């Protein structure tokens, strides 16, 4: 019986080995099911291998043929998809199941006319009919059959669920026909019908892109990718914009995605070439360009003629290789159909400038300027042409307009905030610096800059920025409140109190300052005073949600869960549309050991804000708590898409993914976090921990040593070294590392790490002394109380252990761990009440193996062997590696004389 800690279970990875079963049908089915799992996690290569194995066992297995067609399509091999789907058709696969896949394979090979001849929409089920109409419309559009394309799109719009997609296609047709206003109107109608339709959002982005509103277009493409991460056109378009905007860090993420998911696409190769060139790696850049043009050269002329994107790509790739004549051929063909494409005009204009054809460059670029009057690049290129034509006055005006288009403080501030929100921390911060330098007296630029400084751990400089504004605006309550925050961050509580007091004096109803004062009261252990402040806010503003939530938090920390629940329920009833109230209540139920209630409340929050990161995290944590690992994994993958490049959120997601055993996804989330901010310490630390968990101790130690040299990371690095030494069972060195970490930054994590190291080395007395001291300074910490109880148990001081666990269950009767360990203590003392607490523990945590073991062993010791055996068997099934549980089971079986 383990009475000290819950066990930590890691999911083992599945080895990629052939399956072997005697019966061929069963064997084929097993291969197919494994392939399906691989396909669902986007392991197309692995899925194809297993499907081939399935077909070796049963060469007439229709599901395997169809799934293989899907896998080949997604892997970029439409010819192979066409072949296996034809086999499926010959074997009698229903047309409704494979026709759209076959049509997709034809389109992907450039067999556009043949696709239109061979595949119609009549007779297909509704969903397949919708997809077929959409593909036919796209094929007709590729062939410039605009009227036919519009007919297909309108037919699609009549299908259930097809309105938004079909309208997006209609908008594309209008755009290709040179009707941007109609395109805009139709795209907006599509978004009105379905705000999260990826095609509609992508269409809106395309219109913005065409108008030269690059920042807005990038954001819209990002929205489309949040809905559908594998939306190739949106991913490529955004990457092109990021190239124009020189946002290389964000661009690299898109390029990595394209290479990993669409390695066969020549457009991704071209974009990689530009990236490598910008990084100064000309050899790799040229190789990527040659790869792109090589692939283009293999395509059928009909396919190239029908694909505007590939025409543009040909111009881009040949231009980058200096092959201007070939580039002009591609671009000329493209611009005949898309004369309003500003990007293509800029590219052709750059060729004319390079060839000293300044008149032709001006002629090419003037229409682009009419489309996008504020496009800085177009203005600069026209300025260069004017200079070369001997018109310096005109050139100066054009260059000035280009400068103004990108260098104003408000634009720089917006850029900085958006970059930081997208996870581009350093680039965003530098934009905020430029904005503040341009307008230091503007609160619009000062506030984001000060907040960024705070986040970067520089509160003193942030305070200086805020004080500069306050000198000019002494009664600006928002700035006074922010000044208090900066002072508190430096440890100056008195200064923070003064700033908050000044804000309240200037505006008595400015409640954020009241809340911040109450939080300082809590830091000073004046909990009654803090409680009174929160109640004071509610007396004046009875519906103030933040005050209710703070009261709930404070009451819970003081061991008053019923009062906390009352405040949380009241907050939710007062502001049911505020997801914070739902999330706070869900988190409370989790802490109280009521995961089902937590999950129900989290679902209520999701109904209001389905893609809010906080909502998704609450759902993940609740699903984990109820044992629904699959749901948690799916939610976490969605969360990683939703948060884009926010290092903090990505690291949170990766931590939880590791917890549920989804290590591949965890590493992907971490790669995104570190791409956004390569110095983000929590992400670096988690990466080290994942290496340690996977047995890469040497690599983990190497990275931890490197982390020691990063500013502000020494304490975390030493704690990681402590964890590594613990894994190596080098306990004296672990203790030393944790002591150094605690000395530098005495966080709960470092103190508990030291506690574990002391316990592991047999120094339970020192561990008890350490935790007693920590508990004295943190009297509300239940973790500290549990740890202290473990130390007393290790020292066989059952009297003190009993006192600790009795107090824990008194304060929180729903603490399963405390009931479990109290049962263990009472069993040692021979007291019958051990059974009462063991039964309570299992009622609260029926899935915990240690709880089942405790109840089973108590029953056995009290003479109820048969009943106890039932729980011991369950415990052994849940934790077969636990030697203590196995020992109890074996002894009970022996006593019952059973094998």
N, C-alpha and C positions, 0 to 999 in steps of 0.2 A: 504493500500500500504506500503510495507516494503522497505525503501530506504537505509537502513544501511548495511545489510549483506545478503549474500545468505543463504538460509536455509540449514540445514544439515539433510539429510534423512537417517534413518537407516532401513535396511531390517529386517523385523520381521522373527523369526524362525517359521517354519511350525510345528504345533502340530501334534503329531502322533495319530490321531484318526480315527476310521472307517469312511468310506464314506457312505452316505445314499442317494440313488436316487430311485425314484419310478420304473423306467423301468429297468428290470434286465440286458438287454444288455448294456444300458448306464451305469448302475452301475458297471458291469464287466469291461467295457472299462475304467471307471474312476479309478478303482482299478489298472488295468493293467498299465495305464499311470503313476500313482503314483509309482508303483513298478519299472517301467522302469527308472524313475528318480533316485530312490534309488539305483538301480543296477548300474547305470552310476556313482554314487558317492561312489560306493563300500560298500553300506549298504546292504549286502546280506541278513542278518537276517530280516531287515525291508522289503526288496523286497519279500522274501519268504512269510512273513505274508500277505502282500497285494495280492500276487498272489493266495494264498489260499482263500482269500476273493473273488477274481475275479472268481475263479473256483466254489465257493459256489453259486455265482450268475449265472454262466454259465459253467457247468462242461464239456462242449465240446469246450471250448475256446482254440484253438490250440496255439496261440501266448503265452498264459499264461503258458501252459505246457512246451513249448520249453524254455521260459525264466526261468522258475523254474528249469529246468534241468541245464541251464547255472549257475544259482545262486548256486545250490547245488554243482556243480563241483567246483566252485571257493571257496565255503565255506568248502570244504574238505569232502563232504559227497557223494562220487561217487555211493554208493548203492542207495541212494534216487534219484540221478540223473538218474540212469539206470531205475528205476521204472517209473518215470514220462515221460521219453523219450519213454519208451515202450508204455505207454498210448497214447502219441502223434503219434507214429507209427500206432497203432491200429485205431486211428481216421483219418488216411489218410495223415499225414504230409509227405511232399515230402522227399524222401530219401536224396536228396542233401542238405536239410536243417538240418537234424538231425544225419546223419550217422557218421560224424566226432565227434559229441558230444557223441554219444553212444560208439564209439570206445575209446574215452578218458575215459569214465566211466569204461569200462572194464579194460583198462590198469591200471587205478588208483586202482583197486581192486585186481590186480595181475592175472586177467583172461587173461593172455597173449596169450596162445595157442587158447583159445576160441575166442578171439578177431580176431586173424589171420584167423580162420576158418569162422567167421561170416561176417567180414567186408572187402570187397575188394574195389579197387579204380575205377574199370571200371564203366562207366556210370555216374560218378559224374561230376558236373560242374568243370571248371578248378581250381578254388580256393579250393574247397572241395577235389578234386582229389589230389592236391598238399599236402594238410594237411594229407589226408589219407595215401598217399605214405610215407610221413615223419613218421607218427605214425607206420606204418607197418615196416619201416626200423628200427625204434627204438625198436619195439617189437622183431624183429628178432635178433637185436644186443643183447638184454637182454637175449635171449635164446642161444646166441653164434652161431647163424646161420649167420656167417659172409658173406658168398657168397650171400645168399638171401638178407641180409641187404644191401649189396653193389648194388645189382640189383635194389632194391626199391629206393635207394638213387640216382642212375643214372637215373632212370625213372623220379624221382622228378626234377632232374636238367634240364630235357627237358621241364618242364612246365613253362609257363610265370611267371616271378618273383620268380622262385624257385632256381635259380642257387646258390646263396650264401648260403641259408639254406641247400640245398642238399649237397653242397661241405663241409659245416661244419659237417654234418652227416658223409660224407665219411671220413673226417679227423678223426672223433671219431672212426670209424670202423678201420682205419689204426692204430690208437693208441692202440686200444684194441687188435689188431693182432700183436702188437710188431713192428710196422713199423713207428717209430717216424719221420724219415726224410720225408717219404711220407705224413704223417699227417701234418707236418709243411708246406710242399709245397702246399698241397691242402688248408690248412687254409689260407695261404697267398693269394692264388688265390681267395678264397671266399671274403677276405677283399678287394682285388683289385676291384672286381666286385661291392661290396656293403660295403663301409667302416663303415657304421653304422648298419650293420645287427647284431642283438644281438647274434644270434647263432654263427656267425663267430667270433665275438669278444670273446665270451665265450670259443670257441674252442681254440683260440690263448692263452687265459689266462690259459686254462687247460694244454696246452703244456708247457708254462712257469712254471706252478705249478709243473708239473712232473719233469722238469729239476732243480727244486729247486730255481728258480729265483723268490723268494717270493714277493719282493717289486714290481717287474714288473708285476707279476701275479695279485697282489692285485689291481694295477692300471688298468689292463685290465678288471678284473672283475668289477671294478667300472665303466669303460666305458660301459660295457654291461648293467649295472644297470641304467646308465643315459638314455640309449635308452629304456630300459624296466625295470622299478623299481620292478615289481613283478616277475622277473626271479628268481625262487626259487633256482635252482641249482647254479647260480652265487652268489646269496646272501649267501647261505650256504658255498660255497667254500671260498668266501672272509672272512667270519666269521672265518673259520678254520685257514686261514692264519693269521688273526689278533690275534688269540689266540697264534699262534706260535711266533709272533712278540711282543706279550705282549702290544698291543695297545688297552688297555681296554676301553678307552673312545669312540673310534670309533667303537669298537666291540659292545658296549652297544647299539648304535644306530641300528646296524644290528639286534641285538637280540630283541629289542623292535619291530622292523618292522616284524620280523618272528613271534613273539608272537601275534601281532595284525592282521596279514594277513594270517598266516599259523599255527594257534594254534594246529591244529590236527596233524601236522607233527612231528614224534618222533625225527627227527634230530635237530629241534629247541629246543626241551626240553633238549637234551643232551648238546647243546652248552650253554644253560642257566645254566645248572648244573656246567659247567666248570667256567663260569663267577662268579656264586655265591661262588664257592669254592675259587676263587682268591680273592674275597672280604671278605673272612673269614666267610661267612654265610653257614656253613656246613649243617645245617638242611634243608635249601631250596635247596642246591645243591643236597643232597641225594634224596630229594623228586622229584626233576626234573629228576634225573637219573632213579629212579624207575618208573616214568611215561614213560620214553623212553623205558625201557626194557619191561614194561607191554604192551605197544602198539606193540612192535616188536613180543612179544609172541603170539599175537592174529592174526598175519599175516599168510597166507597160506604158507606152505613150498615151493610150486612152485614159489610163488611171491618172497620169500626171495632168493631162488636159482637163480632167474633171475635178481635180483637187486643187483648190485655191491655196490651201495651206502649204502643200508640197511645192507649188510654184513659188510661193514666197520663200520657203525654206531653201529652194535651189538658188534663188537670188542671194539670200543671206550667206549660205555656205560658200558659194563661188566668190562672192564679194570678199569674204574673210580670207580666202586663199589667194586673193589678188587676181582672180580670173574674171576680169570685169566684163568681157564680152559675153561669157556664159551667164554671168549674173544679170546683165541687162536683158538677155533673152528671157530668162525666167521672170524677171520683174516686169518687163514690158507686157508679157502675156497676162500676168496677174493684174496689172493696173488697167488693162483693157476692161476687165470685169469689175474691178474694185477701184475706180478712179478716186474715191474719197478716202482711201486708206492712207492716213498720215504717216504711219511707220514706213510703208513701202516707198512713199514719196521722199521721205527723209533719206532712205537708203539709196535710192536712185540719184537724189540730189548730191549725196556725198560722192558717188562715183563721178558725176559730172564735175564736181569741184576738183577731185583728184586728177581728172583728165583736163583740167583748165578750161572746161566748157562752161564759163560763168553765166552766159546768157541762158543756156539750156538749164543750168542749175536753178536760176531764178524762176524761169518758166515752170519748172517742176515743183518748186517749193511754195510759190505764191498761193496755189489752191490749198495747200496744207495750212498755211497761215490763216486763210479765210475760215477753214474748218476749226482751227484751234488758235485763236489770236494770242493766247498767253503761253504758247509752247516755247519754252526758253531755248530748246535745241534748234527749232526751226528759225527762231529769231537770230540766233548766233550764226547759223549757216548762211542765212540771207545777209547778215552783216559781213561775213567773210567774202561773200560774192560781191557785195557792194564795194568793199575795200579793194578787191582785186580789179574791179572795174573802174577804179579811180574816183570813187565817190565817198570820201572819208566822212563827210557830214552825215550822210545817210547811214553809213556803217556805225558811227558813234551812237546814233539814235537807236538803232536796232540792238546793239550790244547793251545799252542802258536798259532797254525794255526787257531784255533777257535777264539781266541782273535783278531787276525789280521783280521779276516773276518768281524768283526763288529765295531772295534774301531778306524779306521783311520779318520782323520779330514775331508777329502772330502766326505766320506760316511756319517759321522755325519751331515755335512752341507747339503748334499742332503736330508737326512732324515728330518732334521729340516725344510728345505724349503717346502718339500712335505707335512709334517704334518700341517704346518701353512696354506698352500694352501688348505688343506682338512678341515680346521677348528679346528684342534687339537692344539690350541694356546700354552698351557702351555708345553705340551710334545715337540712340535716343538721348542719352545724357549729353553728348557733345552738341546735339542740336539745341537742347535746353540751355547749355552754356552760351552758345551763339546768340540765342534769343535774349537771354538776360544781359549779355554784353551790349546788345543793340538797344535794349530798353530796360535798364535797371530800375527805373522808377515805376514800372508798370506791374501792378499786382498780377496781371494776366501771365506775365513771364516769371515773376518772382516766386509765386506760390508753387508752381510745378517744379521749379528749380530747387527750392528749399526742401520740398518733399523728397525729391530725388537724392539730395545730399543726405537727408536723414536715412533713407534706405541704404545708402552706401556707407553708413556708419560715420558720418562727419557732422554730428549735431552742432558743433561749435560754429562751423562755417555756415550751416543752415540758419543758426540764430543770428549771425551777422547780417545775412540777407534779409531776414524778417525785420530786424531792428532798423535797417535802412528804410523800409517801407513805413514802419511805425513813426519814425521821425517826421515823415511828411503827413502821415495819417494817424495821429495819436489815438483816435477813437475807433479805429478799424477793429471791431471785435474779432473778426475771423483771424486777423494777423496777431492780435493779442493771445488768442487761444493757441495759435500755431507757435507763438513764442513760448508759451507754457510747455508745449510738447517738446520743443527743442531743449529747453532747460531741464526738463525731467530726464530726457535722454542723456544729458551730461551728468546726471546724479544730483542736480541742484533742485531739491524738492522745495526749499524755501522760495527760490526764484520762480519756480513753476507756480506755487501757490499765489505769489504776488501777481503774476501775469494773468492767471485765471480770475483772481479777484478784480483786477483792473477791467477785464472783459465784462464781468458781471456788473460792476459799477457803471460802466458805459451802457450796458443793455441788460437789465435784470432778468429779462425773459430769454436770454441767450443760454439755453440749457446745456449745450455741449460743455461749457465751462463748469457748470454745476456738476455734471457727471465726472469730469476730470478731477475736480476737487475731491469728490467722494472716493475716487480711486486712490488718490494720494492718502486719504484717511485710512484706507485699507492697508496701504503699504506701511503706514505708521502704526498699524495694529489698533487703530481706533475704529473698530467695526461698528460699534453702536452709533458713533457719530456719522459714519458712512451711511448706515441704515436710515438714520434720521434725514440725511440730505436727500436720499432717493425718495423717501416718503414725502419730503417737502416739495419735490418737483411734482409728484402726483397730486398733491393738495391743490396746486395751482393749475396743473395741466393733467386732469384725470386720465386722459387717453395717451399719455406719453409712453410709448412702447419701450424705448430704450431704458427708462427708469424701471419698468416692470422686469425686463430681462436682467438688469443688473441686480435687482432685489432677489430674483430667483437664483442667480449665480451665487450671491452672497449667502442666502439662506441654506443652499445646498452645501456650501463649504463649511458652514457652521453646524452641520448635522441636522438640518431641519428640512428633510426632503418633502414632507407633506406641504409645508409652506411654499417651498420652491415650486412644487407642482401647481399649487393654487395660482401663483403669479404667472406661470407659463400658460396655464389654461385661460386665465383672464386676458393675457396679452393676445392670445390667438382669437378669442371671442371678440375683442375690441378691433383687431386689425387682421381679419382672416385672409386678406389679400396680400399681406406682407409675408413673404416666404421666410423671413428671419424668425417669425414666431413658430412656424412649423419646424424649422430646422433646429431651433433651440429645444423644443419639446422632444423631438426625435432623439437628439443627443442625450437629453436627460434620461429618457427611457433606456437608452443603451447603457449609460453609466449605472442605472438602477437594475440592470440585469433583466430587462423586459424587451428583448429584441423584436418580438412580433409586433408589439405596440409601436416600437421605433420604426419598423418597416412600414406600417400602415400610415404613420404620420409623414414619413419621407415620401410616400407615394402621393399624398395630398399636395406636398410641395411640388412634386414633379408635374402634377396636373396643371399647375400655374406657371412653372418655369422649367420646361423639359430639358433645356440645354444649359441651365445655370450650373456652373462648376460646383457651387456649394450644394445644390440639390443632388447632383450626381454623386458627390462624395458621400452624402448622407445615405443615399440608396445603396452605395457600395458597402459602406460599413454595416448597415442593417442586414444586407444580404449575407455578408460574411458571418455576422453574429447568429443568424438563423441556420447557417450551414449551406447556403445556396451559392456554392462557389462558381458555378457556370454563369449565373446571372451577374455576379460580381465581376467576373472576367470580361464579359461582354460590355458591361457598363464602363469599366475602366478603359477599354479600348476606345469606346466612344468619347470618354472624357479627354483622352489624349488628343483626339482630333479636335474637340471643341476648344481646348485651351491654347491651341496653336503653339506659340513659342514662349509661354510663360514659365520660366524655370521653376518657380516655387510650386505651381500646380502640377507641372510635369513630374517633379520629384515626389510630391505627395502620391501621385498616381503610380509611379514606379515602385514606391515603398509598398503600397497595397497590392500591386501586381505580384511582387515578390512574396508577399504574405500568402496569396492564394495559389502560389506555385506557377504563375505565368511568367517564367523567367525571361523568355525571349521578348515578350512585350515590355517587360520592365526595362530591359536593356535598350530597347528602341526608344522608350519614353525618356530614358536618361540621355541617350544620344541627342535627342531633340533639345533637352534642357541645356546640355553642355554646348550644343551648337549655338544656342541663343546667348549663353554666358559661360564661357569656358572656365571662368574662375568662381563659379557658384559653388560654394563650399558644401552645402548639404547634398548636392548632386554628386560631387566628387567623393564625399564620404560614403554615400550609398553605393556608388560604383565599387568602392573598395570592399564594402561589406558583401556585395554580391560575389565578388571574386573570392572572398574568404569562404562564403557558403558553398561555392562550387569547388572548393579544394585548391584554388590557386593561391596558396598562402604566400609563396614567394612574390608573385605579382602584387598581391594586396600589400605586403610589407614595403615593396618598392614604391608604390603609389602613396602609402602613408608617410614614408620618409620624405617624399617630394612635397607632400602637403604641409609638412612642418615649415617649409620656407615661404609659404604664401601668407600675406598679411592677414592677420586676424584669424588664422586657421590653426595656430599651434596647439591650443587646448583640444580641439576636435581631433587633430592628428595624433596627439598623445593618447586620447581615449581610444582611438582606433588601434593604436599599437597595443594598448591594454587588451582589446578584444582579440587581436592576433595572438598575443602571448597566451591568452586563455585557451584559444583553440589549440595551441601547441602544448598546452599543459605546463607552461613555464610560469608557474604561479608567482614566484618572487618578483620576476620581471614585470608581470602583469600588475602586481600591487604597486610597484614603483611607478609604472606608467600612469596608472589611475591617480596615484597621489600627486604626480606632477600636473595632470589635467585638472584635478580638483583645486590645486593651489593657484593655478592660472585663472580658472573659471569654475567656481564650485556649483555647477549645475546639478540638477537631480540625476541626470544621466551619468555624470562622472562619479558622483557619490555612490549610486547604486552599482556601478561597475566595480568600484573599489570593494563594496560590500560583497559582491559575488566572488571576487578574487580572494578575499579573506576567507570566506566560507569554503571555497574550493581547496584552499591550502590548509584547512583544518584549524584556522585561527578564529573560531566562532566567538570567543570572548572579545577579541578586538572588533569583530564585526558587530557584535551587540553594542559595544561602546560607541562605535561610529554611528549606528542607526539610532541609538538613544539620543545622541547629540543632535542628529538631523531632525528627529521627531520633536525635540524640544523647540527647535526654531521653526518647525513646520507642523504645528499641532493638528492641523486638519488633514494631513496627508495620510490617506488610508494605505497607500503603497508602503509608506514607512512603517506603519503599524504591522502590516503583513510581514514585511521583512524582519522586523524585530521579533515577531512571533516565531519565524523560522529559525532565527538565531537561538532563541530560548529552547526550542525543540531540539536543535543540534546539541545544545549544552545539557539536555535532559532536565532542564529546569521547567517541569510541567506546571508548577504553580504560577510562574510568571507568564508562561505561554497561555495558560488558561485565562489569566486576567486580560491579556491582550485580545484574545479571540472573543471572549465574553463581551468586552467593550465594543468590538467591531460589530457583532451581531445585534447588540443593543441599539447602536446608532443606525445601523442599516440591516434590518431583518432579512433583506433580500440578497445579501452577500453570500453567494454559494461557496466561494472559496473559504470564507471565514467559518461557515457552518461545517464544511468538510474537515478543516483542520481542528476545529473545536471537538468534533466527533473523535478524531484521532487522539487528541489529548485525553478526553474522557474515557476512551477505551483503555488507554494506558493506566488510568486511575481506577479502572474497573467499575465505572459508574454506568448504570443502565441508560442514562440520558444520552449516551453516545448514539444510540439508535435514532432518537428523535432528531438530532442534528444531522445525522447521515441521511435520513429520509428527506429532511428539508433541503439539504444540498442537492440531492438528486432531483427533487421536484423543481428546483431552480435551474439546474444545469444537467439535464438528462443525457446529453451527448458527450459529456466529459468522461474520459476513461478513468481518471483518478477518482472521480465522484462515485462511479459504479463500483470501483474496487473497494473504496472505503465502506460503502453500504454493504457490499457482499461480505467483506471480511468482518465487519461488526456483527452481522447476522450469524456468520459461522462461529465466531467467538462466543456468541450468546446461545449457541446450540441449534440454530436454525440452518442446518447445513444445506438442505435442498433449496431453500429459498435463497440463501446466499450464493449458491452455485450459479443460479440464473444471472446474477449481476456480475459475478466474476468472469463468466464466459463472455458477456457483453464487453466488459472492460478489456479482456484479452483480444477480442476481435477488433476493438477500436485502437489498441496500442500493443500490437504483438511483440514489439521490440522491448517493452518495459519488463525488465527482469523481476521487479518486485511484484507486479501484477501476476506474472507467470508463476512465481513462487507460491503466491496465495492460491492460485487455481490448482496447481499440482498438489499442494498439501491437502486441499479440500477433497480433490478426487481420490487421493490416497486414503483419507479418513472414511470416505464413502465406499472404498474398495472398488473403484471404477478405473478402467484403463485411461 
